[in-house]
Structure formats: structure tokens, C-alpha cells
């Protein structure tokens, strides 16, 4: 008797991120070549699962996409089946529990396992589907690098490279015009992108959510540099850094999203305050989605490939309810529940924070 071909579903959820296509390629090639399984691509994250939008992916679909940014499947951060925006008769949008639709479509498509590639929000949903009996396997993705139980997520290295290049370019203008330039970077509630990007690009002040800052401390650093003949400074601020009164700066709230808060705007607030307090000409640059676009770095391609191959093996032969993770440079399986237990933020005494302080970099908390 011949065993029936396994059918593996794959989706990419949350914000796009360099390396997603490298994962789809790695999962696809492994399940097809090593297990003779069929790969079903689910469109636009969990939206496609709720709405039954999926298609078979063949060898050709998963070839030639290693270096491609974005995701060939599409993605969404509004697809939580338990918190799904549905337009009702009045034309209004209501948030409803549509998880029964996701389960029904999974079964109707004859899927054995779902590979969910995403960040914190995607892993929470994958975990809930696992609790309902679906075989799920996670692959950690996010430029924010804030998932627990893995040392790194793919996409982070590419985002850090973008920040580094931007700081290099802004450095010349800051220096030539004797200006302070504030650069706002992404990262949600974690300061990893600002910390690594800022150190790589030689920022003079680094502001991250994990270390509260004061205006006095930032301005003292900037003025001190000016009195030592450096009449310019680069300030790298994470979008999630909080103002001295403890407030986050939001550019909006969108209740349809898994996380309603849309961070953004702290760069302008910091620039305004520095200019007012020091009198130094100050500019702000918000890097925004440039950090998520384009080709993944070689490092992210390798990491995405390793994670994807591992997830494919799990998808075809178990264990389930796990996420592929990088720990001590080995790819291992961790429980999805462990990955979502808490957000991985920067410890205030992290080795890289201490190293930056040794170089004289300010974190806005120095007396
Ligand atoms: O999680 C990735 C991320 O780029 C965050 O760094 C940022 O806060 C958020 O997504 C932006 O989301 P959107 O693309 O929906 O504006």
C-alpha cells in the first residue's frame, strides 16, 4: 500500500521581512524533494486560511526567490481568526471570532500540517490553532528580533544593515553642516535594531525602550561633544522608546490589527527638544519601511534557509507545536508556547550596551 502524499500548508503572517521567500523556498524544496509532499501556499497570512484562499506551489514557484524581498504569498497583520474584521450588513466593520472558518478550511484543503512563518502575533495564533488540535510548526520572523526562545530572527540582520548604511550617509551631512541628526528606527517594544544599528553606524546617543532617558542627559552629551570640537551628533532612537514622562509616541491606533498600536513620531519629538534646548540645528530622518524592504543579507538568507529546512522536517514527521529556533548557533525545536511566553527585550546591562558606554555613547540616562 502506498502512503498518501502529505499536504503541508505554509503562510507568512505579520509585517513582511527580508528572508520570507528564502524560508518558503527551503520548506518547499525540502518537503517536495525529501518527502514527496505537496506544498499548499496560503495567501495573505491567516486571512487566507479564514477565507479559504490557497494554491498549490510547485518546484517552479519556490525557485529563484532566495534573494527576493517581501513574500510571494502576501501577508497581513489583520488576519487573527479570533479577532477578525468582518463587514456587516450596516456597512460597519465588526470584530468577530472566525476561528471555525480557519479550522474548516484547513480540513477541507486536506492539510496535514501548517507551517506558520511570523513573529509574536503569528506564533500566538499558531499556538491557539495547535491547542485546537492542528499540527502546527512555527518559523520565527521579525526585523524586531523580539521573539523569546531563539537567539535571532531572520530579517534583523538586513534591517540593521539598512540602519548602519543610513547612519553612515547621515554622518557626512551632520558633520558638514554641524547639525544634530536624529534617526528614528523600527523595533516595536524592543531596542535591538537601534542598539545594533546604532553601534554599527557609530551613533553618539542611543535611545531604546528598555532604558529611560532624560532631556538633560541627551543635551549634555550633545553639548559636551560640541565643546570638544564635534559640533555634530547622531542620535539613533527606537520607535518604542518612551518620552521622559513614560509616554510612548503613537502615529495611530488600528483596532483591526493584532496589535492596535502604531508606533512612530518619537524622532520628531526628540529633535524638537534637542534644538530648543541646545540651539543646535537639528534634523530628523525616519527610516520606516526601508528597513523591511529589499533583498535579505547573506546572513539572513542562510538563517532563513536553515530554519526553513528544519521546519519542513518537523512538518513532515513531527514534533508539532514547535518553532524552529537558533540557539548557540544550532537550529533546534522549541515549544511555541516558550517563544511567546514573553517578549525578548534588551537587558539594560546587555554586553553591547556596556560596550557602547565604554566608547562614550550616551543612552540618555547618564548623570
Ligand atoms: O514588527 C515589524 C514592524 O516593522 C515594527 O518594527 C513596526 O513597529 C511595525 O512592524 C510597523 O507595522 P506596519 O508596517 O503595519 O506599519
Boltz pocket constraint, residues with backbone or C-beta under 6 A from the ligand:
constraints:
  - pocket:
      binder: B
      contacts: [[A, 15], [A, 16], [A, 77], [A, 119], [A, 142], [A, 143], [A, 144], [A, 186], [A, 187], [A, 188], [A, 239], [A, 262], [A, 263], [A, 292]]
      max_distance: 6.0
